[in-house]
Amino acid sequence: MPQVPRPQAVTPLAVTMGEPAGVGGEIVLAAWARLRSSGRPFFVIDDIERLRRLAERIGLAVPLVAIGSPDEAMARFHAALPVLAVGGGVDATPGRLEAAHAGAVVRSIEMAVDFARKGAAGGIVTNPIQKSTLYDAGFKYPGHTEFLGALAGRGHAPVMMLACPELRVVPVTVHQSLASAVADLSIAAIIEQATITAHALRRDFGITAPRLAMAGLNPHAGEGGAMGREEAVIIQPAIDALRAAGLSVAGPLPPDTMFTPRARPTYDVAICMYHDQALIPLKALDIDGGVNVTLGLEIVRTSPDHGTALDIAGSGKAHPGSLIAALAMAAEIAARRSAGV
């Protein structure tokens, strides 16, 4: 694969449209209103008329400007929200899903990734998608993370990390049932996810000696085998291999105590065994400031840590905090990569 140009600090961030019936559009409008004077410039790949109608509907006076290329966003951002056309027109009604919009949703992601891979965008921030609608239209991937891995991966499965100021978590298994997650858990998967995570913490977050905390799968981390053997036969061998490779890894730790206020400062990231084991503590700590970061890609990608919120779409009630945090984190990672630190 050809080497990807290093994003420069002067490039804007690309924000995707997300599900147009959800809250993505209104949180982009609200985020621009808050960041226009202080944030790293960004542009959104969307339909400008859709955003105009949405801004009027929620009573948010946000000027919009059509751009033809990402570089135009740098000069226009402080006066208006730059919008790069996704193509085809998107006439969406808030809260009402339509499979006809799936093509534009996917195209927005593909365009953003292409800009980032070419160095025209410093990174991408993806608005929430409605996976059920995409599935109905023939989408073949379990979610954003897997699709991005296909578009901009490095030959291994991408890693989903959720982060807020108080906690970082990585689920080893992600978008699957709990029964299949347990069946799929393996020594190799834990080693791969933890290794990619440690590398990303060094490169993208400036943590020179990352401390990993490995969660157990069962209550009390198996309690010596009385409550399950996965800790002994899967998790501990993975920990041993990671330590042999020079990583600092604690565990297996009882999942019911490793997220307490006293425990969290002792590690830089929690490696969890399944989706909800990771996401419940993070969302309980910071539902408005959590960020989804995809590790192991050749580009920078972050996303708000929430869904499409169809029940409040178009009401103006959606909180832009998670998107603002995602934009800030993408900007920080992009700047660190550009500086080569």
C-alpha positions in Angstrom: 0.0 0.0 0.0 1.4 3.5 -0.9 2.5 5.6 2.0 -0.2 8.0 3.1 0.9 11.7 3.2 1.3 13.0 6.7 -1.6 15.4 7.6 -0.4 18.9 8.1 -1.5 21.2 10.9 -3.1 23.6 8.4 -5.6 21.0 7.0 -9.2 21.0 8.3 -11.0 18.1 9.8 -13.7 16.4 7.7 -17.1 15.7 9.5 -19.5 13.2 7.9 -23.2 13.6 7.6 -24.2 10.5 9.6 -27.9 9.4 9.5 -29.8 12.4 8.2 -32.9 11.6 10.2 -30.9 11.7 13.4 -29.2 14.4 15.4 -25.9 14.6 13.4 -26.9 17.7 11.5 -28.0 19.8 14.5 -25.0 18.9 16.6 -22.7 20.0 13.8 -24.5 23.3 13.6 -24.3 23.7 17.3 -20.6 22.7 17.4 -19.7 25.2 14.8 -21.5 28.0 16.7 -19.4 27.2 19.7 -16.1 26.6 18.0 -16.0 29.1 15.2 -13.6 31.4 17.0 -11.4 29.0 18.8 -11.6 25.5 17.3 -9.6 23.8 14.5 -11.5 24.5 11.3 -13.7 21.7 10.0 -16.1 21.1 7.1 -19.1 18.8 6.9 -19.8 16.5 3.9 -23.6 16.9 3.7 -26.4 18.6 1.7 -26.3 22.3 2.3 -30.1 22.8 1.7 -30.8 20.1 4.3 -28.7 21.9 6.8 -30.4 25.2 6.0 -33.8 23.7 6.6 -32.6 22.1 9.8 -31.1 25.3 11.2 -34.3 27.1 10.5 -36.3 24.3 12.1 -34.4 24.4 15.4 -33.9 28.2 15.4 -30.2 28.2 15.2 -28.8 31.1 13.1 -25.8 29.4 11.6 -24.5 30.8 8.2 -23.5 28.1 5.7 -21.1 28.3 2.8 -20.7 25.8 0.0 -17.1 24.7 -0.7 -15.7 22.7 -3.6 -12.6 21.3 -1.8 -11.3 20.9 1.8 -8.7 23.6 1.5 -11.4 26.3 1.1 -12.6 25.5 4.6 -9.6 27.1 6.3 -10.4 30.6 5.0 -14.2 30.3 5.3 -14.7 28.5 8.7 -14.7 31.5 11.0 -17.5 33.2 9.1 -19.7 30.3 8.1 -19.9 26.5 8.4 -18.3 25.0 5.3 -20.4 22.4 3.6 -18.9 20.1 0.9 -21.7 18.5 -1.2 -22.3 14.8 -0.6 -24.1 14.7 -3.9 -27.6 13.7 -5.0 -29.6 15.9 -2.5 -30.9 14.7 0.9 -34.4 15.5 1.7 -34.7 13.9 5.2 -37.3 14.3 7.8 -36.0 14.3 11.4 -36.9 11.1 13.2 -38.1 9.2 10.0 -35.7 6.6 8.6 -35.5 6.1 4.9 -33.3 3.5 3.2 -33.1 5.8 0.2 -30.6 8.0 2.2 -28.2 5.1 2.8 -26.1 5.8 -0.3 -25.4 9.4 0.8 -24.5 8.2 4.3 -22.0 5.8 3.0 -20.7 8.2 0.3 -20.0 10.9 3.0 -17.9 8.4 4.9 -16.0 7.3 1.8 -15.3 10.9 0.8 -14.0 11.9 4.2 -11.7 8.9 4.3 -10.4 9.7 0.8 -9.6 13.3 1.8 -7.8 12.1 4.9 -5.8 9.5 3.1 -4.7 12.1 0.6 -3.7 14.5 3.3 -6.4 17.1 2.4 -8.0 16.6 5.8 -6.2 16.1 9.0 -8.6 13.5 10.2 -12.3 12.6 10.1 -15.0 12.9 12.7 -18.0 10.7 11.9 -21.5 11.5 12.9 -23.7 8.5 14.2 -25.2 6.2 11.6 -28.3 4.1 11.8 -27.0 0.6 11.1 -30.4 -1.0 10.6 -31.2 1.4 7.7 -27.8 0.7 6.1 -28.3 -3.1 6.5 -31.7 -2.8 4.7 -29.9 -1.1 1.8 -27.3 -3.8 1.6 -24.5 -2.5 3.9 -22.2 -5.4 4.6 -20.3 -4.3 7.7 -21.3 -4.6 11.4 -20.6 -0.9 12.0 -18.5 2.2 11.4 -15.4 0.7 12.8 -15.3 -2.3 10.5 -16.2 -0.2 7.5 -13.4 2.2 8.2 -11.0 -0.8 8.7 -11.9 -1.9 5.1 -11.4 1.6 3.7 -8.2 2.6 5.7 -7.0 -0.3 7.6 -3.4 -1.6 8.0 -4.0 -5.3 7.4 -5.5 -6.1 10.8 -8.8 -5.5 12.5 -9.3 -1.9 13.7 -9.6 -1.3 17.4 -12.4 0.7 19.0 -11.4 2.8 21.9 -13.8 4.9 23.9 -12.3 7.8 25.8 -13.2 10.6 28.2 -11.0 12.6 30.6 -11.4 10.0 33.4 -11.3 6.7 31.5 -10.2 5.0 28.3 -11.6 1.6 27.4 -11.1 -1.0 24.6 -13.5 -3.9 24.1 -11.8 -6.9 22.6 -15.1 -8.1 21.1 -17.5 -5.5 19.8 -20.7 -5.7 17.7 -22.0 -9.2 18.5 -24.2 -11.0 21.0 -22.8 -11.7 24.4 -22.9 -15.5 23.7 -20.9 -15.1 20.5 -18.5 -12.7 22.1 -17.6 -15.2 24.8 -17.2 -17.9 22.2 -14.9 -15.7 20.0 -12.7 -14.5 22.8 -9.1 -15.8 22.2 -5.6 -15.3 23.4 -4.6 -14.0 19.9 -7.4 -11.4 19.8 -6.5 -10.0 23.2 -2.8 -9.8 22.3 -3.6 -8.0 19.0 -6.0 -5.5 20.4 -3.8 -4.7 23.4 -0.7 -4.3 21.2 -2.4 -2.0 18.8 -3.8 0.0 21.7 -0.4 0.4 23.4 1.1 1.6 20.1 -1.7 4.2 19.6 -1.3 5.5 23.2 2.3 6.2 22.5 1.9 7.7 19.0 -1.4 9.5 19.3 -1.7 10.3 23.0 1.9 10.9 24.0 2.0 8.2 26.7 5.5 6.8 26.5 5.0 3.8 28.8 1.3 2.8 28.6 -0.2 1.0 31.6 -2.9 -1.5 30.5 -5.5 -3.0 32.9 -6.9 -6.3 31.7 -10.5 -7.0 32.8 -11.6 -10.5 33.7 -14.6 -12.0 31.9 -16.4 -13.6 34.9 -17.5 -12.2 38.2 -14.6 -11.7 40.6 -12.3 -12.5 37.6 -13.3 -16.1 37.8 -12.5 -16.5 41.5 -9.7 -19.0 40.9 -11.8 -21.0 38.5 -14.9 -21.3 40.7 -16.9 -18.9 38.4 -15.3 -19.7 35.1 -12.0 -20.8 33.5 -11.6 -18.1 30.8 -9.3 -16.1 33.0 -6.9 -19.0 33.4 -7.0 -20.4 29.9 -7.4 -17.3 27.7 -6.8 -14.0 29.5 -3.8 -14.9 31.7 -1.8 -16.4 28.8 -2.5 -13.3 26.8 -1.2 -11.1 29.7 1.9 -13.3 30.0 2.7 -12.8 26.3 2.1 -9.1 26.5 4.4 -8.7 29.5 7.0 -10.8 27.7 6.8 -8.2 24.9 7.6 -5.5 27.3 4.2 -4.1 28.1 2.9 -3.1 31.5 -0.3 -5.1 32.1 -2.3 -5.6 35.3 -4.9 -8.3 35.7 -7.0 -10.1 35.2 -8.9 -7.7 37.3 -12.4 -8.1 38.8 -14.7 -6.0 36.5 -16.8 -4.8 39.4 -13.9 -2.9 41.1 -11.5 -1.9 38.3 -13.6 1.2 37.4 -13.8 2.7 40.9 -12.4 6.2 41.5 -9.4 4.7 43.3 -8.6 2.1 40.6 -8.9 4.3 37.5 -5.7 6.4 38.1 -3.6 3.3 38.2 -3.9 2.6 34.5 -4.1 4.4 31.1 -6.6 2.1 29.4 -8.8 -0.8 30.4 -8.9 -3.7 28.0 -12.3 -5.2 28.3 -13.7 -8.5 27.1 -17.0 -7.4 25.5 -18.9 -4.3 24.4 -21.0 -3.4 27.4 -18.2 -4.2 29.9 -16.3 -1.3 28.3 -19.0 1.1 27.4 -21.2 1.1 30.5 -18.6 2.6 32.9 -17.5 5.1 30.3 -21.0 6.4 29.5 -21.9 6.4 33.2 -18.9 8.7 33.8 -19.3 11.0 30.9 -22.2 10.6 28.5 -21.7 14.0 27.0 -17.9 14.0 26.7 -17.2 10.5 25.6 -15.4 10.0 22.3 -15.1 6.9 20.0 -11.6 6.6 18.6 -10.6 4.0 16.0 -7.1 2.8 16.5 -5.0 1.0 14.0 -6.0 3.0 11.0 -3.8 4.9 8.6 -5.9 8.0 9.3 -7.3 9.8 12.3 -10.9 9.0 13.2 -13.0 10.0 16.1 -16.8 10.0 16.6 -19.3 11.1 19.2 -20.0 8.3 21.7 -23.8 8.3 21.2 -26.3 7.2 18.6 -28.7 8.9 16.2 -31.2 9.8 18.9 -34.1 9.7 16.6 -36.6 10.5 19.4 -35.2 14.0 19.8 -34.0 14.6 16.2 -35.1 18.0 14.9 -36.1 19.4 18.3 -32.8 21.2 19.0 -32.4 19.3 22.3 -29.4 17.3 21.1 -26.2 18.1 23.2 -23.1 18.8 21.0 -20.7 18.0 23.8 -19.6 14.6 22.5 -19.0 15.9 19.0 -17.1 18.9 20.3 -14.9 16.5 22.3 -14.5 14.3 19.2 -13.4 17.3 17.2 -10.9 18.3 19.9 -9.4 14.9 20.2 -9.1 14.5 16.4 -7.3 17.8 16.2 -4.9 16.8 19.0 -4.1 13.5 17.4 -3.7 15.1 14.0 -1.4 17.7 15.4 0.7 15.1 17.2 1.1 13.0 14.1 2.0 16.1 12.0 4.7 17.0 14.5 6.0 13.5 14.5 6.0 13.2 18.3 
